[in-house]
């Protein structure tokens, strides 16, 4: 690759995600733009991911398509070069001719998922979760006791002791 700016466009689906053991989602469709800025001593890889991953809802356990998006930079440098004090540095072999970005794409797609994957709501503000499962969950919902009178009860007990 000659020095300068180079743009690449890809689409990744289940064929990419099935290669890895971690299964936070069952399938996906991600559009990828990679811009590589090659300099004499290092390269900057600008990564843009946009698409959906098929995940299991943490509330009702039905699957749905969770939108994901990521934009960031990764710095690549050869083993023989000085390591710069920058986050997101990947050291590549000194005489490497290729760069496999599949693991990078998988990792950033996975990290783009929210901590809790829950069905979104419709335009009326109603959850799109499985209604039968929500009814079952409500049957087993433990109601918290009303603690609003606890403070007044403690004050009354203290007053009665005095």
C-alpha positions as CSV (number, residue, x, y, z in Angstrom):
1,X,0.0,0.0,0.0
2,X,1.4,3.4,-1.0
3,X,1.5,6.2,1.5
4,X,-1.6,8.3,1.7
5,X,-5.3,7.9,2.3
6,X,-7.2,4.7,1.2
7,X,-10.9,3.9,1.6
8,X,-12.5,0.5,1.7
9,X,-16.2,-0.5,2.0
10,X,-17.4,-3.9,3.3
11,X,-20.5,-5.6,4.5
12,X,-20.3,-8.2,7.2
13,X,-23.0,-10.8,8.1
14,X,-23.3,-14.1,9.9
15,X,-20.4,-15.5,8.0
16,X,-18.1,-13.1,9.9
17,X,-19.8,-13.4,13.3
18,X,-20.0,-17.2,13.2
19,X,-16.2,-17.4,13.2
20,X,-16.0,-16.3,16.8
21,X,-17.0,-18.2,20.0
22,X,-18.8,-15.4,21.8
23,X,-22.5,-15.5,21.0
24,X,-24.1,-12.3,22.3
25,X,-26.1,-12.2,19.1
26,X,-27.4,-14.8,16.7
27,X,-26.7,-12.9,13.4
28,X,-26.1,-9.5,12.1
29,X,-25.7,-7.2,9.1
30,X,-23.0,-4.5,9.5
31,X,-21.9,-2.0,6.9
32,X,-18.2,-1.0,7.3
33,X,-16.1,1.9,6.1
34,X,-12.4,1.7,6.7
35,X,-10.1,4.6,5.9
36,X,-6.4,3.9,6.2
37,X,-4.0,6.8,6.4
38,X,-0.6,5.3,5.7
39,X,2.4,7.2,7.0
40,X,6.1,6.1,6.9
41,X,6.2,4.9,10.5
42,X,2.6,4.1,11.3
43,X,-1.0,3.9,10.0
44,X,-4.2,5.3,11.2
45,X,-7.3,3.1,10.7
46,X,-10.6,5.1,10.8
47,X,-13.5,2.7,11.4
48,X,-17.2,3.3,10.9
49,X,-19.7,0.5,11.6
50,X,-23.4,0.8,11.1
51,X,-26.1,-1.9,11.1
52,X,-28.0,-4.3,13.2
53,X,-27.3,-7.4,15.3
54,X,-30.0,-10.0,16.1
55,X,-30.0,-10.2,20.0
56,X,-32.2,-11.7,22.6
57,X,-34.3,-9.3,24.7
58,X,-33.2,-9.3,28.3
59,X,-36.8,-8.8,29.4
60,X,-39.0,-11.1,27.3
61,X,-36.3,-13.4,25.7
62,X,-37.6,-12.9,22.2
63,X,-35.1,-12.0,19.5
64,X,-35.0,-8.6,17.8
65,X,-32.7,-6.5,15.6
66,X,-30.6,-4.1,17.8
67,X,-29.1,-1.1,15.9
68,X,-25.4,-0.6,16.4
69,X,-23.1,2.1,15.4
70,X,-19.4,2.9,16.1
71,X,-16.9,5.4,14.8
72,X,-13.3,5.5,16.0
73,X,-9.6,5.4,15.2
74,X,-7.1,2.7,15.7
75,X,-3.4,3.2,15.3
76,X,-1.3,0.5,13.7
77,X,2.4,0.4,13.9
78,X,5.1,-2.1,13.0
79,X,7.0,-4.1,15.7
80,X,10.3,-2.4,14.9
81,X,8.9,1.2,15.3
82,X,8.7,3.1,18.5
83,X,5.4,2.6,20.3
84,X,3.6,5.9,20.7
85,X,1.8,6.6,24.0
86,X,-1.7,6.5,22.5
87,X,-4.7,4.4,23.3
88,X,-6.0,1.9,20.7
89,X,-2.6,1.0,19.3
90,X,-2.2,-2.3,17.5
91,X,1.3,-3.6,16.9
92,X,1.6,-5.6,13.6
93,X,4.5,-7.8,12.4
94,X,7.3,-5.8,10.8
95,X,7.0,-7.4,7.4
96,X,3.2,-8.0,7.3
97,X,1.6,-7.6,3.9
98,X,-2.0,-8.0,5.1
99,X,-4.2,-6.9,7.9
100,X,-7.1,-9.1,9.0
101,X,-9.8,-6.7,10.4
102,X,-12.4,-9.4,11.2
103,X,-11.6,-9.5,14.9
104,X,-11.6,-5.7,15.1
105,X,-15.0,-5.5,13.4
106,X,-16.4,-8.2,15.6
107,X,-15.1,-6.6,18.8
108,X,-16.4,-3.1,18.1
109,X,-19.7,-4.4,16.9
110,X,-20.1,-6.3,20.1
111,X,-19.0,-3.3,22.2
112,X,-21.6,-1.2,20.4
113,X,-24.4,-3.2,22.0
114,X,-26.1,-1.5,25.0
115,X,-25.5,-3.0,28.4
116,X,-29.2,-4.2,28.4
117,X,-30.8,-5.2,25.1
118,X,-34.6,-4.6,25.5
119,X,-37.2,-4.3,22.8
120,X,-37.8,-0.7,21.8
121,X,-41.2,1.0,22.2
122,X,-43.6,1.8,19.4
123,X,-44.8,5.3,18.5
124,X,-47.5,5.1,21.2
125,X,-44.8,4.4,23.8
126,X,-45.8,0.8,24.3
127,X,-43.1,-1.9,24.6
128,X,-42.7,-4.3,21.7
129,X,-41.8,-7.1,24.1
130,X,-43.7,-10.4,23.9
131,X,-47.0,-9.6,25.8
132,X,-47.5,-13.1,27.0
133,X,-44.0,-13.1,28.7
134,X,-44.7,-9.7,30.2
135,X,-47.9,-11.0,31.8
136,X,-46.0,-14.0,33.2
137,X,-43.3,-11.7,34.6
138,X,-46.0,-9.5,36.3
139,X,-47.4,-12.6,38.0
140,X,-44.1,-13.2,39.7
141,X,-43.2,-9.6,40.3
142,X,-42.4,-9.0,44.0
143,X,-44.0,-5.9,45.2
144,X,-41.8,-3.7,47.3
145,X,-43.3,-2.8,50.7
146,X,-44.4,0.8,51.1
147,X,-41.6,2.3,53.2
148,X,-43.0,5.9,53.3
149,X,-44.3,5.5,56.8
150,X,-41.1,3.9,58.2
151,X,-39.6,7.3,59.2
152,X,-42.8,8.5,60.9
153,X,-43.1,5.1,62.7
154,X,-39.6,5.5,64.0
155,X,-40.3,9.1,65.2
156,X,-43.5,7.9,66.9
157,X,-41.6,5.1,68.7
158,X,-38.9,7.5,69.9
159,X,-41.5,10.0,71.1
160,X,-43.4,7.2,73.0
161,X,-40.1,6.1,74.7
162,X,-39.5,9.7,76.0
